[in-house]
Amino acid sequence: MTRARNKSNPDTQKVSARLMEWLDTIHEVPFSDTARTILKNLAINMSIVEFTIHLVLIFLARSLAHL
């Protein structure tokens, strides 16, 4: 009886193969070279924007303090 349970069903193997392909696809999306490049460019652009906002706020704080 235990030998019958241990044998793999071909349908189960097909489902497992499809599941592994699906998981591999999901894993590749965020870790692909394209995604890394987009994330790197986004981080650089956000840093530039935030630094510019920081400088504007410093300028406003110093210029409005004299009023």
Secondary structure, 3 states (H helix, E strand, C coil): CHHHHHCCCHHHHHHHHHHHHHHHHHHHHHHCHHHHHHHHHHHHHHHHHHHHHHHHHHHHHHHHCCC
